[in-house]
Amino acid sequence: MQKAPNGTRPLLWLKPAVFLGSLVPLALLVLRASTGTLGANPIAEALNQLGLLALIFLVASLACSPLKTLFGWTWAIRLRRMVGLFSFFYALLHVGTYAGLDQFLDVRAVLLDLGKRRFIFVGFAAFALLVPLAVTSMGAAVRRLGYARWKRLHRLAYAAAILAVIHFIWRVKSDVREPTTYAVVLGGLLLVRVVAGVREHATGGGSRWWRSGEMPEPSAAKSALGGRAAIPAAACVQSVSVRAAAPCPSGAGGGHRSTPSR
Amino acid sequence: MASPPQNVPASEITPEPLYWRRREFIKNSLLFAATTAGVAGSLLWLTKGGRATNRAAAPSSEAALPGMTPSLYSTDDPPTSFADVTTYNNFYEFGTDKSDPARLAHTLRTRPWMVTIDGEVRKPLVLDIDQLLRWFPLEERIYRMRCVEAWSMVVPWIGFPLGDLIRRLEPTSHARHVAFTSLLDPEQMPGQLRRVLPWPYVEGLRIDEAMHPLTILAVGVYGRTLPNRNGAPLRLVVPWKYGFKGIKSIVKITLTEEQPPTTWNVVAPHEYGFYANVNPAVDHPRWSQATERQIGELARRPTLPFNGYTEQVAGLYTGMDLRRDF
C-alpha cells in the first residue's frame, strides 16, 4: 500500500466518491420528477427531500471534527468543506423550490410567509446563516479573515443546524420522531465538542484523546489532504508571524489547541 | 497449481511498479464504488428518496358498486386521479407518511364490521355494516376535499346522507351533537402502537351540521367499495370542513348533548378548532390557508370560504365569530 511520508493514506478515491454519491439523491429526484413518479404532490415531495438533504449534510459536516476527536478519523475532516457546501447546495435548491415552484415566485406571499410564520422564518434564518459560510469556504477567505476569525464565523454552522431542526420540528403536525432524531444527534455532536474542549483546556492540549501524534504535519498534510490542508496551514503561518506563537497546530483540524471551545 | 511459464519473453513481463500500481488501481476503484454506493444509499434511506409509491392506475381489487345515481350536490370539477386519491392519504393509524396507508392498510379487516349507534337516540343499536348498506340508496357525490395542510383533491365518493341515518334512529330532544369513534386495534392498525395521537381517533359535529344534506357517510370511491387506505368500510365526509374532520373506519356513532372531544383539537387546540370550517381568512398558526395546491396541478389556487359550499352551509353559522370558533 502506497503511503504518504507521514503514514496517512492518500485516499484518492474518497472525495470523488462522496461527491458522486451526494449527487445521487438529486439525480433520482430529477428523474422521478421528469417521469411523474414523485407521488401525488411532487412539489411537496421535492421540497421535503431537498430540505432533509440540506439538514443531513449540515449535521454530517458538523460530525467531521467529533469523529476525529472520538476515533482519530482524520479522513472525515478532509470531507468537511465539501459536505458543508453540499448542505448549502441542497438548502439553496430547497429555498428555490419553495419560492419558485411552491409559491410560484409570488414575492408578496413569500414575504408574508416570512414575516408571519416562525416556522418559515427559522428555516430562512438557517439558510441565511449558511450563505457567509459558503462564501468563505475557500482557502483564500481563511487567509483574508485569519484562521481564528474564520473559525469563529464557521461556528455559525451549529446555529444554522439548530434552527434547521427547529424548522423541521415546527413543520410536522404531530409525529416529531424524525426531527427529534436529528436534534439528538446534533446535541450529541455538540456535547463531544464541549467535553473535548473542556478536557483539552484542563490538560493543556497534550491529551492523548486528541491523538495529536497521529495527525500529519502541515507540510505533509498539504500534499496528502489536498486543498483542505491549506486552511490551517495558512492560519498557522499567520499566527506565527503575528505573535510568534508556540508550535503550529498540526494537520487539517489542527486549530483546536489555540481555540479550545469549538 | 500451474507452474510459472518459462517461455514468456522479458518484454511481456509487467514491470513490478506497474504491477503494483494496477493492483492499487483496482483496489481504489472498488473502494470508490463502495463509498459512492454507501453515501448514495444512506442518503436515499434517510430521505426515503428511493421509495416507489404503490400506485394503481385503476380500481382493481375492490368490488364494484353498480347503479349509482349522480347527485345534484356533486361539483363539476374533474375528479383527482384514482391513483392520487388512493396513494396520498393521511391515515395516522397506519403511519404518518402519506404513502404509509397504501403500503400498510391491507392489515385492516373490514368484514365482519359492527357499528354501534347509541346516546341520545330512541333506537340505539349495534348494526352490521352490510345491513347498514341495505338501508339507504347509495349516491355518488363528487366533492372538493380541502386538507388542513393546504392541498386539495376532488373525490367521487359513494355514500348516503348521515342525516338519513340519524332520522331513522329517532334522536331525542337532548341530541345536540354527534360523536364518532374510529376502530382501536393496534394489531390491525400498526400506527396505533405509537402515540403520535391519542387513540382511538374521535371526531364530532353539531347536530345541524350532521343533518345537513351535504354531510355523508362514505362507503365507496370511484364506483367501488372504499379501499382500506381511504377509511374502509365507513367514513365521514363533510366537504366544507378540513379533511381531518372526515373520520375513517368508524365503529361508533354517539348522539350527545355536550360538544364531544375531537382528536386534533385535543392535541393542538390553538391549531385545530372543533368546527374546522375551511376558511382562507383564518390561517393555521404555522402556515397560510389562503391558497391550496390541488393535487395534479402545479400552481396554487385561492382557497374558497367553506371550500366553495358557502351558499349551502353559511346559514349554519349566522351570528358566529368564525375567527374565534375556527
Interface residues (C-beta under 8 A of the other chain):
Chain A: M1 Q2 L12 W13 L14 P16 A17 V18 L20 G21 S22 V24 P25 L28 L29 T37 G39 A40 N41 I43 A44 Q49 L52 L53 I56 L101 D102 Q103 F104 A109 L112 D113 K116 R117 R118 F119 I120 W170 R171 V172 K173 S174 D175 R177
Chain B: E24 N28 S29 L31 F32 A33 A34 T35 T36 A37 G38 V39 A40 L43 L44 L46 T47 G49 G50 A52 T53 T80 A83 D84 T87 Y88 Y92 T96 K98 S99 E149 W151 R194 V196 L197 V267 A268 D283 R286 W287 S288 T291 R293 I295 G296 L298 A299 R300
